[in-house]
Amino acid sequence: MRIGGLDIVIKRSKRRKTITVNIERDGSVNAVAPFDCEDETIRKELEAREYLICRHVANRKAVNKAYINRNFVNGQAFLFMGASYNLLITDKVKKSLEIIDDKFVLKESCLPKAKETFVKFYKKQGLPYLQERVSYYSKLVGREPVSIRIIELGSHWASCTSRQTINFHWKCIMAKPIIIDYLVVHELTHLKYPQHTRQFWDAVFSVMPNFKECEEWLHEYGVTLSLESESPMVRF
């Protein structure tokens, strides 16, 4: 079905009760509709969402341009705290991974598990830094978490639990400090205001007036904070 200059593949499911639109990683679009939904009904629904669909497709194409397909080879650049370090693979070091003379030095025997080694490095190096930033901003926000963790969070940068624990994605440690600070402030504010209400955003602004710049950076360049080429699907 062609809507707004886009070819949309229509799929049907007996489990669906509403129409869902998916923007795939390559920018292609499909819609999943209830099994007995008529074509004309689907067309009207997609035409009503035409602007939103086209906007998401345009964003997907722009985001795809920012992707960096990193490989674990000598000379490949990897990020840490916003700085870029070229990779050096050698058997002449004792530690699995460390930064030496502006280079990420990976022990050759760890190459088969290079990603796991990098993730472990980010978690170990990032935790004390995040603890310090959380301690600093807790005084400004007026809330302090019970604990903080660095874990795998899928498509989320950070999260706040009902038990007052703040989780950070290990990828956060690849970002520059101002971006990390924004994520810290964002989650600390959630301890006070669980939902993204006007009060929430006003509280974030009071501590970090330039927070929108950080949000825009994450939207445009967050995909560069990755060890592999990743591009989540958009669903709405």
Sequence and secondary structure as in RCSB ss.txt:
>XXXX:A:sequence
MRIGGLDIVIKRSKRRKTITVNIERDGSVNAVAPFDCEDETIRKELEAREYLICRHVANRKAVNKAYINRNFVNG
QAFLFMGASYNLLITDKVKKSLEIIDDKFVLKESCLPKAKETFVKFYKKQGLPYLQERVSYYSKLVGREPVSIRI
IELGSHWASCTSRQTINFHWKCIMAKPIIIDYLVVHELTHLKYPQHTRQFWDAVFSVMPNFKECEEWLHEYGVTL
SLESESPMVRF
>XXXX:A:secstr
 EETTEEEEEEEETT SS EEEE TTS EEEEEETT  HHHHHHHHHHTHHHHHHHHHHHHHHHHT     SSTT
 EEEETTEEEEEEEESS SSSEEEETTEEEEEGGGGGGHHHHHHHHHHHHHHHHHHHHHHHHHHHHT   SEEEE
E  TT SEEE TTSEEEEEGGGGGS HHHHHHHHHHHHHHTT SS  HHHHHHHHHH TTHHHHHHHHHHHGGGS
 SS     EE 
